Amino acid sequence: MKRRKQSGRRPAFLLILVVVVLAMASLAALNFSRSMLISHASSRFSNARLQARMCAESGAQSVRLFLAYPRMQRLALGGTWNNPAMFQAMNVIPDSLPERRGNFTIIAPGVDEFGNYSSLRYGLQNESAKLNLMTLVQLDELASAGGTASAFAGGDGSADSQAVAGLASDMTAEMAPSLATDILMALPGMTEEVADAILDFIDEDEEPRVYGAEFDDYYRDLQPPYKPVNGQLNSIEQLLLVRGVTPAMLFGYDENRNGFLDQNELTKMNTGIPPGTMPGALPTMSADPEVAQPPPLGWAAYLTIHSQERNMTSEGYERININSDDLETLYSDLVEVLGNEDWASFIVAYRMGGRPGGDGTSPLMRLASMATSDADPDGAMGTQLSALSGLSADNAAPDLSNAEPWTASALSAFDLSQGGSVKFNQILDLYDASVSAPGGQAANGQAGNSPDGSDTGAVFTSPFTSLPLDMANSTPVLMDLLTTVDATAIPGRINIMECPQEILRGIPGLADEVVDQILEARVDGSDSETRNFETWLAVEGYLTIDEMRALLPLVTCGGDVFKCQIIGYMEGDAAFSRVETIVSAAGDLPQIQFFRRLDHLGRGFDITTLGQRFDAGMPGMGLTGAAGAPAMGAGAAMGAGAMPPGGIQ
């Protein structure tokens, strides 16, 4: 009986054991299920991030495709400035579910009617709207080397010509070295010490500027020491190695680098809290107005090393080089392209006996004089320039009192097979120019004066005059179709239609009232053909023809290298990818010159701003089908009031 009682207790023990085993199995199953759910969620998130990354990279390739079109076709498609139909919420992965729908948006800082960075726009950032540091250095080197002296007409080796060259060299040494520094000084918060240090860091010589620093002066004593680049920079971020350049000055309050001040960034700026500090920090910025404060978006928003323009017509054809050696071929090409025998014949005749319009002062010399006019209250520079102009005119200017207007028939006095001995410095050399026939008589039988004063041939005046109406008719044609160099690209000029006002005010010779007039003209809604080219400043009377000649190497209305901030994103998911790329269309095919990911700085914008494509679940939608469709979302209106039309591409 006792044995039966003991054995009767065993089933209860087994029941408990079974319950424990079931509980452990359930926990294992639960843990496995949770692991699978986490793995699934992680897989979905990784997949969404990969899709967002592919959307962003699709945006970069889309920009390459868009920039492959000639300038006129880009404008017909909406241009690069503010074009939501091409750059906002472009669908790459169509789906009816937002979490599976992938888009990309290309977004950039806008400029208001006063030329200040403001709001946002859906488009590309023209690198020509910034200061090209490498071009500034080249300008300085050219001026410092006395490059002005060789640009005067009538340099025949005589004593007077040598005096002209000597005076030019003296003025160059006195004025030119300040050109690049003066242009940089227009940037907000810039000081002479930092401007000279930047230029010393990238120029090729080892001589420090007045306030600059070279290796022996500063960088050798650092721990660890390093040498200045003394050449081409790889990126603007390398300026952080320059003495006096801090992250706060280079990037300003734009901590997430999205080109726009978010609310927390605005709060820091308005309360004097230094950029980069943690939330809740107390204001520590100096209230002293003499202390340079960080610019809102930093110097990086104003500087570049990439700007270029493709040396092609607006329709994508090769320009005619009017300095080519074969004058007979040049003449036939000009007649075909220009459709005007008077124009074509004068251009080739100029190559044999031409003299540019103006007083004989080189453009670079005049530019240096314009740059120093405000800092020259006694007028010493102007006196020197007048003396220089007088010497040049005495030696080079022909007597135009008996000159006759040029006609195509006058070309019979020229033997084009001999080639040309005169080269064009720029297209504007044609305006108010003159041509001396090689000898004999003019087309009307009258003798004329040559540049040396002897009666060896007639003198003819140019069919291109600096009268506003004449320039309005001819500059759009000449500036678009002709060139003076064989180079495929023109580097580093400033786009006066898109650059912020600080850069405009730094251009030598542009007084503040002229800058204000240019800013007003940029938003007046004009669609004049002359606004496609920088010479509109002279056509509309803001500059004289001589001032325009001086500024022509510095300014443009074009540009074919663009910076793109591309955000690839899934509409109903947190996945995103933000990239910054620079695409150059200055060569035969658009190429990506610079590419980096900015994911670590956050998405930068909310979905409402980036845009949503509720129509992307329809059959046939996607990147190709959506390319011409209107952008969706409330953000489409942003930037609509930002600086528009007037010639902006």
HULIN-V742531 format. One line per field, one symbol per residue. ss: DSSP state (a for helix, b for strand, c for the rest). Layout:
BEGIN
ss = ???
END
This chain:
BEGIN
ss = caaaaaaacaaaaaaaaaaaaaaaaaaaaaaaaaaaaaaaaaaaaaaaaaaaaaaaaaaaaaaaaaacccaaaaaacccccccaaaaccbbbbccccaaacbbbbbcbbbbcccccbbbbbcccbbaaacbbaaaaaaaaaaaaccccaaacccccccaaaaaaaaaaaaaaaaaaaaaaaaaacccccccaaaaaaaaaaaccccccccccccccccaaaccccccccccccccaaaaaacccccaaaaacccccccccccaaaaaaaaacccccccccccccccccccccccccccaaacbbcccbbbcbcccccbcbbcccccaaaaaaaaaaaaccaaaaaaaaaaaaabbcccccccaaaaaaaaaacccccccaaaaaaaaaaaaaaaaacccccccbbccaaaaaaccaaaccccccccaaaacccbbbccccccccccccccccccccccbbbccccccaaaaaaaaaaaaaabbcccccbbbccbbcccccaaaaaacccccaaaaaaaaaaaccccccaaaacccaaaacccccaaaaaaacccbbccccbbbbbbbbbbcccccbbbbbbbbbccccccbbbbbbbcaaacccccaaaaccccccccccccaaaacccccccaaaacccccccccccc
END
